[in-house]
Amino acid sequence: MKDVMDVQLNGEVYIAHLNLPHIDMFNVTELLEAFKPVFERHPTHIILNMEKTGFVDSSGMGGLIRIHQQVKGFNGNFYLANLSQKVNNLMRLTRSNQYLRCFDTLELALEAAR
């Protein structure tokens, strides 16, 4: 899990710092697997800090939506923070930003979570 992301607890908010330069069909399963230990805790809030991620393909987008659905399944909230311009554009073009809660900074996502 450490290779994919580093997770820290900030109050009641889990912050997952993603260490992947891209999320695509080759690593989306790895990302989903990395979230399993976090899901076992049924957290109320999870923020995925994507500042190191510059690209997401359709498989990666599907993975993010699956994570969102999983968190929503135990009445939690899933937030994305620090999206690159390219990923932000993809969110707008696919209208995924109406479904996924996206924030420009980690601080703004933390404010929303509290």
N, C-alpha and C positions, 0 to 999 in steps of 0.2 A: 504494500500500500504506500509506503514512504516514497517510492519512486514516482508514483502517480500523483500523490497529493500528501500534504502534511495537514493534519487536523488539530485544531486547538479549540478549547472551550473558553468562551468569553461570557461569563455569567451563565445564562441559559441558552446562549447562541453558539452553535457549532460553526466554526469557520474552516472551510476546506480550501487550502491554498493549492491550486492546481499547478502541477509541475510539467504539464504537457505543452509543447509548442503548438500542437494542433489536436483536434478531436476528429477522428475520421473512422472509416470502416475497419481500419487496422488496429485501433486501440480502444474503441468505444466499449468493448466487452471488459477490458481491463479497468476502465473507469467505473463501470457499473459494479464490478466485483469489489473495487476499492471502497465503494459506499456501503457495502453490506454490514460491516461492523458498526458504522454510524447508525444505520437504520435499526439495528437491534436495540438501540437506546431509545427509539421513538422520540427523537428530539422535536421540540416545538418549532425551532428555527434553524435552518441550515443556509449558510451563505457560501456560495462557490466563488472564490476570488480567482478570476481568470486573467490577471494581469500578465502572465507569462504565455498566454494562449493567443495566437494571432490568426488562427484559421479554424473553422468548423465546417465540415461538409454535411450533407443530408443525413448520413448515418449518425454523425455526432449530434446533430440537432435532435434526431429521434431519441438518442441517449439522454440528452438533457430533459426532454419531455417525459421520458420514462422515470427519471429521478424525481421530477416534479410530481408526477402522479403517485409515486411510491410515498413521498413525504406527505402529500395531501391525503393519502389513504389512512394515515394515523393522525389526521387533523393538524399537520404541521405546515410550515411555510418554507418555501424554497426561493432563494434570492440569487441573482447573478450580479457580480460586481466587477468593475474594471475591465469592461469589454473593449477590445481593440476596435478601431474604426471599421475594419473589415467585418468583424463579427457583429458589431452594432448595426451595420448596413444590412447584413443578412437577416437579423432579427426584424428590422423594419420591413424589408422586402417580403418576407414570409409572414409578416404580421404576428410572429411569435412573441414579440414584446407586449402583445395584448394578453398573452397567456402566461408568459414567464415574467417575473418581476425583475427588471433590469435597472441597475444603478451605475452611475458614472464612477463612483468611488466606494471603497469599502466602508468608509465612515457613513455615507448616506444609507447604505444597506443596513448597517448596524443601527442607525437611528430608526429605520423602518421596522426593524425586528424588535425594538424595545417599546 
